């Protein structure tokens, strides 16, 4: 495992140039899912995406998302909290589209973590690779 980590660190620039995906969920969220949510809201004026909705292969829909079963994805976001990490880090952008489905979970799970981080570091700009320590501060 150590050797792999050393190789990945050494070749990071080359891998980035090749478009290597380090985190599938973040890539899916940023390049395919969120752009569709924005487009759906723009086109329809609401965010009530039907469960059966599939992204059309026409303009103005994002090309990378053509054929994406976004209705199914939104269903799983609402029922199973799929993409919770991505949404919680983009909660304001997500809420700007009219989605507030994570408010209760955010208040219960995320807000205490953000508040503690802010007390310790003086801000809430949490690095993407931050891991909550297992021990209390």
NORUR-V711472 format. One record per residue. N is the residue number from 0. RES is the residue in three letters. SS is DSSP state (~ for helix, > for strand, _ for the rest). PHI is phi in radians with two decimals (NA if undefined). NEAR is the number of other ideal C-beta (glycine too) atoms within 12 Angstrom. Layout:
N/RES/SS/PHI/NEAR ; N/RES/SS/PHI/NEAR
//
This chain:
0/UNK/_/NA/7 ; 1/UNK/~/-1.08/8 ; 2/UNK/~/-1.09/9 ; 3/UNK/~/-1.05/10 ; 4/UNK/~/-1.07/11 ; 5/UNK/~/-1.14/11 ; 6/UNK/~/-1.13/13 ; 7/UNK/~/-1.09/17 ; 8/UNK/~/-1.12/15 ; 9/UNK/~/-1.13/12 ; 10/UNK/_/-1.75/15 ; 11/UNK/~/-0.97/15 ; 12/UNK/~/-1.13/11 ; 13/UNK/~/-1.12/13 ; 14/UNK/~/-1.09/15 ; 15/UNK/~/-1.09/13 ; 16/UNK/~/-1.04/9 ; 17/UNK/_/-1.37/11 ; 18/UNK/_/1.45/10 ; 19/UNK/_/-1.03/15 ; 20/UNK/_/-1.63/16 ; 21/UNK/_/-1.43/16 ; 22/UNK/_/-2.40/17 ; 23/UNK/~/-0.99/15 ; 24/UNK/~/-1.12/23 ; 25/UNK/~/-1.15/21 ; 26/UNK/~/-1.13/18 ; 27/UNK/~/-1.01/23 ; 28/UNK/~/-1.10/30 ; 29/UNK/~/-1.29/26 ; 30/UNK/~/-1.75/21 ; 31/UNK/~/-2.15/30 ; 32/UNK/~/-1.37/39 ; 33/UNK/~/-1.06/35 ; 34/UNK/~/-1.02/26 ; 35/UNK/~/-1.23/37 ; 36/UNK/~/-1.05/40 ; 37/UNK/~/-1.11/27 ; 38/UNK/~/-1.15/30 ; 39/UNK/~/-1.01/33 ; 40/UNK/~/-1.08/25 ; 41/UNK/~/-1.11/19 ; 42/UNK/~/-1.28/20 ; 43/UNK/~/-1.83/19 ; 44/UNK/_/1.35/11 ; 45/UNK/_/-2.65/14 ; 46/UNK/_/-2.13/29 ; 47/UNK/_/-1.45/18 ; 48/UNK/_/-1.34/32 ; 49/UNK/_/-1.09/16 ; 50/UNK/_/-0.99/17 ; 51/UNK/_/-1.55/11 ; 52/UNK/_/-1.23/26 ; 53/UNK/_/-2.07/22 ; 54/UNK/_/-1.09/30 ; 55/UNK/_/-1.16/19 ; 56/UNK/_/-1.66/14 ; 57/UNK/_/-2.37/14 ; 58/UNK/_/-1.27/12 ; 59/UNK/_/-1.65/19 ; 60/UNK/_/-1.23/26 ; 61/UNK/_/-1.01/27 ; 62/UNK/~/-1.00/18 ; 63/UNK/~/-1.11/19 ; 64/UNK/~/-1.83/30 ; 65/UNK/_/-0.93/20 ; 66/UNK/_/1.46/17 ; 67/UNK/_/-1.24/30 ; 68/UNK/_/-1.41/21 ; 69/UNK/~/-1.16/35 ; 70/UNK/~/-1.06/23 ; 71/UNK/~/-1.15/21 ; 72/UNK/~/-1.10/31 ; 73/UNK/~/-1.12/34 ; 74/UNK/~/-0.99/20 ; 75/UNK/~/-1.25/20 ; 76/UNK/~/-1.11/32 ; 77/UNK/~/-1.25/24 ; 78/UNK/~/-1.67/12 ; 79/UNK/~/-2.00/15 ; 80/UNK/_/1.03/21 ; 81/UNK/_/-1.01/21 ; 82/UNK/_/1.08/33 ; 83/UNK/~/-1.00/24 ; 84/UNK/~/-1.05/27 ; 85/UNK/~/-1.15/29 ; 86/UNK/~/-1.17/36 ; 87/UNK/~/-1.14/29 ; 88/UNK/~/-1.46/28 ; 89/UNK/_/-2.20/26 ; 90/UNK/~/-1.02/27 ; 91/UNK/~/-1.19/15 ; 92/UNK/~/-1.11/21 ; 93/UNK/~/-1.12/30 ; 94/UNK/~/-1.15/19 ; 95/UNK/~/-1.09/16 ; 96/UNK/_/-1.56/30 ; 97/UNK/_/1.70/19 ; 98/UNK/_/-1.50/29 ; 99/UNK/_/-2.31/18 ; 100/UNK/_/-1.18/26 ; 101/UNK/_/-1.75/29 ; 102/UNK/~/-0.98/17 ; 103/UNK/~/-1.12/12 ; 104/UNK/~/-1.10/21 ; 105/UNK/~/-1.07/27 ; 106/UNK/~/-1.11/16 ; 107/UNK/~/-1.41/14 ; 108/UNK/~/-1.86/20 ; 109/UNK/~/-1.58/26 ; 110/UNK/~/-0.99/19 ; 111/UNK/~/-1.07/16 ; 112/UNK/~/-1.18/25 ; 113/UNK/~/-1.07/23 ; 114/UNK/~/-1.10/18 ; 115/UNK/~/-1.13/18 ; 116/UNK/~/-1.04/22 ; 117/UNK/~/-1.11/16 ; 118/UNK/~/-1.07/13 ; 119/UNK/~/-1.33/17 ; 120/UNK/~/-2.06/16 ; 121/UNK/_/1.41/8 ; 122/UNK/_/-2.79/12 ; 123/UNK/_/-2.00/21 ; 124/UNK/_/-1.44/12 ; 125/UNK/_/-1.39/21 ; 126/UNK/_/-1.08/11 ; 127/UNK/_/-1.02/15 ; 128/UNK/_/-1.66/10 ; 129/UNK/_/-1.17/17 ; 130/UNK/_/-2.13/11 ; 131/UNK/_/-1.15/17 ; 132/UNK/_/-1.11/11 ; 133/UNK/_/-1.34/6 ; 134/UNK/_/-1.85/5 ; 135/UNK/_/-1.13/8 ; 136/UNK/_/-1.15/13
//
